[in-house]
């Protein structure tokens, strides 16, 4: 079985990032070889001007739509990997950062802890210990994920907020 094809199939099939160790087990190979194969696939996607890319997140590797194509295809599956609760939590963080986790819990309830873990796992936010809570911030990956600058995302969210 072709290792390259197997890595592509695994990334395509998974709805969450796959850790490098898991990819190594799937293709029965070492980390160095798996990273080399991933880099080859990335280069091919870039040279052929494909609409998808392989991204590395804190949790592993994932196949996703390139930022420049997201706007045109967003209605087909608008960030389906983020549920409504995660999107609400992320909106609060974007609009009010820096914000404490405790403040977000006051706004949205205890389920926020799960949402924050999920957003952090996806690399969209980061947390930093601050006394008995955590400070929550967006990362540069947020702009890549949405294909927009942070200020543009804020402006869109403010317009939506004003409508309500």
C-alpha positions in Angstrom: 0.0 0.0 0.0 1.3 3.5 -0.9 2.2 5.5 2.2 1.5 8.8 0.5 -2.0 7.7 -0.6 -2.7 6.3 2.9 -1.7 9.6 4.5 -3.9 11.6 2.1 -6.8 9.2 2.7 -6.4 9.5 6.5 -6.4 13.3 6.4 -9.4 13.4 4.1 -11.4 10.9 6.2 -10.7 12.6 9.6 -12.8 15.5 10.8 -10.2 16.4 13.4 -6.4 16.9 13.2 -4.4 13.7 13.3 -1.4 13.6 15.6 1.9 12.7 13.9 2.2 9.5 16.1 -1.1 8.3 14.7 -0.1 8.9 11.1 3.2 7.0 11.8 1.1 4.0 13.1 -1.3 4.2 10.1 1.6 4.0 7.5 3.9 1.9 9.7 6.8 4.4 9.5 8.8 6.8 11.5 8.1 10.5 12.1 10.9 11.7 9.8 9.5 9.8 6.8 5.9 10.8 7.5 6.9 14.5 7.8 8.8 14.2 4.5 5.7 12.7 2.8 3.5 15.4 4.2 5.9 18.1 2.9 5.8 16.4 -0.6 2.0 16.5 -0.6 2.0 20.1 0.6 4.4 21.1 -2.2 2.3 19.3 -4.8 -0.9 21.0 -3.5 0.8 24.3 -3.9 2.4 23.7 -7.3 -0.9 22.4 -8.8 -2.8 25.4 -7.3 -5.2 23.1 -5.5 -8.0 24.5 -3.3 -6.9 22.4 -0.3 -3.9 22.4 2.0 -2.4 20.3 4.8 -2.1 22.4 7.9 -0.3 21.6 11.1 -2.2 22.5 14.3 -1.1 21.9 17.9 -3.1 18.6 17.7 -1.7 17.3 14.5 -2.2 17.6 10.7 -5.5 18.3 8.9 -6.7 18.7 5.4 -8.6 22.0 4.9 -9.7 24.6 2.4 -7.1 27.2 1.5 -8.1 30.6 2.9 -8.4 32.3 -0.5 -11.2 29.8 -1.5 -13.2 29.8 1.8 -15.4 32.8 0.9 -16.6 31.3 -2.3 -17.4 27.9 -0.9 -18.4 28.9 2.7 -22.1 28.2 2.1 -21.5 24.6 1.2 -20.0 23.8 4.6 -19.5 27.0 6.7 -16.8 25.9 9.2 -18.7 22.8 9.9 -16.0 21.6 12.2 -17.0 24.3 14.7 -20.3 24.0 16.5 -22.6 26.8 17.4 -21.3 27.0 21.0 -17.7 27.2 19.8 -18.5 29.9 17.4 -20.3 31.9 20.0 -17.4 31.5 22.4 -15.0 32.5 19.7 -17.0 35.6 18.9 -16.9 36.7 22.5 -13.2 36.2 22.6 -12.6 38.1 19.3 -14.7 41.1 20.5 -13.6 41.4 24.1 -10.0 40.1 24.2 -8.1 40.0 26.3 -10.8 38.4 28.4 -10.7 36.0 31.3 -12.2 32.5 31.1 -14.3 33.4 34.1 -15.8 36.4 32.3 -16.7 34.1 29.3 -18.3 31.6 31.7 -20.5 34.4 33.2 -21.7 35.3 29.7 -22.2 31.8 28.3 -22.2 29.3 31.2 -20.1 26.3 32.2 -20.1 24.6 28.8 -17.5 27.2 27.9 -14.7 25.1 29.3 -15.3 22.5 26.6 -15.5 25.1 23.9 -12.3 26.8 25.0 -10.5 23.4 25.0 -11.8 22.7 21.5 -10.8 26.1 20.2 -7.4 25.8 21.8 -7.0 22.3 20.3 -7.7 23.7 16.9 -5.1 26.5 17.5 -7.6 29.3 17.1 -7.1 30.6 20.7 -4.5 30.4 23.4 -4.8 30.7 27.2 -2.4 32.0 29.8 -2.7 31.4 33.5 -3.8 34.5 35.4 -4.4 34.1 39.2 -7.3 31.6 39.6 -8.5 31.8 36.0 -7.0 32.0 32.5 -6.7 34.9 30.1 -7.9 34.0 26.6 -6.5 35.4 23.3 -6.9 34.6 19.6 -3.9 33.3 17.7 -2.6 34.1 14.2 -4.2 30.8 13.1 -7.6 32.5 13.5 -6.9 34.8 10.5 -5.7 31.8 8.4 -8.7 29.8 9.4 -11.3 32.4 8.4 -9.2 33.9 5.6 -9.7 37.4 7.0 -7.8 39.8 9.1 -8.7 40.0 12.8 -10.0 43.6 12.4 -12.3 42.5 9.5 -13.7 39.7 11.6 -14.3 42.1 14.5 -16.1 44.6 12.2 -18.4 41.8 10.8 -19.2 40.6 14.3 -20.0 44.2 15.5 -22.4 44.6 12.6 -24.2 41.4 13.5 -24.3 42.5 17.2 -25.8 45.8 16.2 -28.6 44.0 14.3 -29.7 42.4 17.6 
